Amino acid sequence: ALVVFEDLQCPDCKRASPLLEEAARAYKIPLVRHDFPLPKHNWSFDAAVYARFFDTKSKKLGEEFRAYMFQNQEQVTRENLRRFAEEFAADRKVDVPFAVDPRGELAKKVKADYALGQAINIQHTPTIFVVSNKESGTPFVEVVDRTNLYAMIDKMKRESAPVAATATKTTKKSATPQ
């Protein structure tokens, strides 16, 4: 899987997002997004709450909203964020209620992602990990240079594939008469 801690107001997250989506599609692996709105960005937390709101309608809609925010990042301000959310929703025939998160449940989810990022010492956005399904060895690796993303995924797949292949070959060999 690809795991990313991102901020919808972060220009580098905007640049990384299409690459991550493309890699997830190409390798048929999940892309797991965590909200990590940086305190220096004045509308990113609220945008993450809107994204969580659209997630409640459908995961696809939430992903589309995140892409929409990245596409319009330069025009969005704290003052016009709701207008952007409403325009996005109207184009998809979704109503945005006056109070998007009246009980604060969506904000709690954003804060939980942020707390997770702090617990694992996230220092910047985007922070991207390639995560394997291996039970031994390196379970994940941080992508520092995105130009190496595909190579890192290939390497992780190679390292995890032989475990199953070795077990199969060993079983076949022991069943064969010597």
TIKOL-994329 format. One record per residue (C-alpha): x, y, z. Coordinates in pm, 1 decimal, padded with zeros to 6 digits, always signed. Each point is the difference from the previous one (the first is absolute). Layout:
BEGIN
- east,north,up
- X,Y,Z
...
***
This chain:
BEGIN
- east,north,up
- +00000.0,+00000.0,+00000.0
- +00093.9,+00363.0,-00025.3
- -00058.2,+00203.6,+00314.4
- +00019.6,+00378.0,-00008.0
- -00031.0,+00266.7,+00265.9
- -00110.0,+00310.2,-00186.3
- -00125.3,+00355.1,+00038.0
- -00248.9,+00130.3,-00257.8
- +00163.9,+00344.2,+00009.2
- +00352.6,-00135.5,-00053.6
- +00142.4,+00070.5,-00348.9
- +00227.0,-00304.9,+00014.5
- -00297.2,-00222.5,+00092.9
- -00174.0,+00138.8,-00307.8
- +00296.4,-00105.4,-00216.3
- +00021.3,-00346.5,+00158.7
- -00369.7,-00089.2,-00013.4
- -00032.4,-00087.0,-00372.7
- +00312.9,-00217.4,+00017.5
- -00134.8,-00191.2,+00299.9
- -00337.4,-00053.3,-00166.2
- +00169.1,-00117.8,-00319.5
- +00228.5,-00242.1,+00188.1
- -00290.5,-00140.7,+00202.0
- -00193.0,-00064.7,-00323.3
- +00300.3,-00142.2,-00186.8
- +00091.5,-00243.2,+00278.4
- -00359.1,-00062.9,+00111.1
- +00091.0,+00084.1,+00359.0
- -00190.3,+00210.9,+00252.6
- +00078.2,+00367.4,+00049.9
- -00064.8,+00083.6,+00365.1
- -00023.1,+00370.1,+00073.3
- +00044.5,+00153.9,+00343.4
- -00083.9,+00362.1,+00068.6
- +00293.9,+00192.7,+00139.3
- -00106.0,+00366.1,-00018.6
- +00297.4,+00210.2,+00094.5
- -00068.2,+00276.4,+00254.3
- +00160.8,+00257.6,-00231.8
- -00269.2,-00060.7,-00263.5
- -00310.9,+00194.9,+00089.5
- -00264.4,-00196.2,-00193.0
- +00140.7,-00352.8,-00024.6
- -00169.1,-00132.8,+00314.9
- -00343.0,+00119.1,-00114.7
- +00062.1,-00140.8,-00348.4
- +00084.6,-00337.6,+00157.0
- -00330.6,+00011.4,+00188.3
- -00181.4,+00067.2,-00328.7
- +00186.6,-00292.7,-00156.4
- -00116.8,-00219.9,+00287.8
- -00355.0,+00126.5,-00058.8
- +00019.0,-00105.9,-00364.8
- +00150.0,-00333.5,+00110.7
- -00327.3,-00060.6,+00187.5
- -00182.9,+00023.7,-00332.3
- +00248.5,-00232.1,-00174.0
- +00371.5,-00064.1,+00022.7
- +00024.9,+00088.7,-00370.4
- -00164.5,+00336.0,+00062.0
- +00244.9,+00073.8,+00281.7
- +00293.2,-00085.3,-00227.5
- -00143.9,+00222.1,-00274.0
- -00033.1,+00287.4,+00246.8
- +00362.0,-00036.2,+00105.6
- +00108.8,+00010.9,-00365.6
- -00227.4,+00302.5,-00056.0
- +00158.7,+00181.1,+00293.1
- +00347.2,-00069.7,-00136.1
- -00105.4,+00122.0,-00345.9
- -00138.8,+00323.7,+00143.3
- +00251.1,+00045.0,+00280.1
- +00132.0,+00337.2,-00119.2
- -00347.8,+00156.4,-00005.7
- -00128.1,-00138.9,+00329.7
- +00008.4,+00216.8,+00309.9
- -00138.6,-00047.1,+00348.6
- -00278.8,+00241.6,-00096.4
- -00106.8,-00174.4,-00324.1
- +00058.4,-00365.2,+00094.7
- -00371.0,-00064.4,+00060.5
- -00085.5,+00143.3,-00343.0
- +00245.8,-00243.1,-00159.9
- -00151.3,-00288.9,+00197.8
- -00351.4,+00105.1,-00101.9
- +00095.4,+00033.0,-00368.3
- +00161.6,-00343.4,+00009.7
- -00310.9,-00143.8,+00164.9
- -00243.1,+00172.0,-00238.7
- +00184.2,-00141.4,-00301.6
- -00056.2,-00347.2,+00149.4
- -00355.6,+00065.3,+00118.8
- +00088.0,-00022.9,+00368.9
- -00132.7,+00238.2,+00262.1
- +00242.2,+00151.9,+00248.4
- -00184.8,+00064.3,+00327.2
- +00042.2,+00328.1,+00185.4
- +00189.6,-00187.6,+00272.9
- +00218.9,-00260.0,-00170.6
- +00121.1,-00151.6,+00326.4
- -00245.1,+00102.6,+00274.1
- +00121.6,-00255.7,+00256.5
- +00368.7,+00037.1,-00087.0
- +00032.9,-00366.7,-00102.8
- +00174.8,+00076.4,-00328.4
- +00237.8,+00243.4,+00170.9
- +00083.1,-00275.9,+00251.2
- +00099.7,-00228.3,-00289.3
- +00225.2,+00268.0,-00147.3
- +00153.8,+00059.2,+00343.0
- +00049.6,-00375.9,+00045.3
- +00192.4,-00017.3,-00329.8
- +00208.6,+00296.8,+00110.0
- +00068.4,-00162.5,+00338.1
- +00104.9,-00321.3,-00174.8
- +00240.2,+00200.4,-00215.2
- +00144.8,+00167.0,+00308.7
- +00032.5,-00336.9,+00176.5
- +00211.0,-00135.2,-00285.3
- +00194.5,+00325.7,-00022.3
- -00125.0,+00135.1,-00333.6
- +00204.2,+00313.6,-00067.3
- -00127.4,+00114.5,-00340.0
- -00266.8,-00043.4,-00261.3
- -00034.0,-00199.6,-00200.3
- +00151.8,-00290.5,+00187.8
- -00038.1,-00308.9,-00216.1
- +00057.2,-00362.6,+00093.1
- +00003.0,-00314.3,-00210.4
- -00139.8,-00269.5,+00228.5
- +00035.7,-00371.8,-00059.9
- -00194.6,-00299.7,+00118.2
- +00319.1,-00172.3,+00116.6
- +00011.5,-00154.1,+00343.4
- +00378.1,+00032.6,+00028.4
- +00255.2,+00249.2,-00122.2
- -00089.1,+00360.0,-00072.9
- -00378.2,+00048.0,+00015.2
- +00012.7,+00353.5,-00143.9
- +00237.7,+00251.1,-00148.3
- -00034.1,+00377.3,-00026.9
- +00009.6,+00146.4,-00348.4
- +00246.7,+00286.6,+00022.7
- +00058.0,+00044.5,-00373.7
- -00326.5,-00043.4,-00193.1
- +00190.2,-00073.9,-00320.5
- +00080.5,-00334.7,+00165.5
- -00359.9,-00083.7,+00093.1
- -00055.5,-00265.5,-00266.2
- +00339.2,-00157.8,+00065.8
- -00077.9,-00013.3,+00372.1
- -00335.5,-00166.6,-00063.6
- +00166.7,-00250.3,-00234.5
- +00264.1,-00076.6,+00261.8
- -00259.6,-00044.6,+00274.6
- -00201.2,-00233.9,-00224.3
- +00312.7,-00203.4,-00086.1
- +00098.7,-00030.8,+00364.2
- -00341.5,-00118.1,+00109.4
- -00068.3,-00233.7,-00294.5
- +00275.4,-00260.9,+00062.4
- -00141.7,-00092.7,+00341.1
- -00302.2,-00167.2,-00157.1
- +00197.8,-00132.6,-00297.9
- +00267.4,-00154.2,+00223.7
- -00258.0,-00174.7,+00214.7
- -00167.2,-00143.5,-00310.1
- +00329.1,-00123.3,-00150.0
- +00109.5,-00156.9,+00329.1
- -00328.6,-00184.0,+00032.8
- +00023.1,-00129.8,-00357.8
- +00360.4,-00114.4,+00043.9
- -00075.1,-00193.7,+00318.3
- -00292.0,-00172.6,-00171.8
- +00217.5,-00109.7,-00293.1
- +00177.9,-00338.9,+00034.0
- +00378.1,+00033.6,+00015.9
***
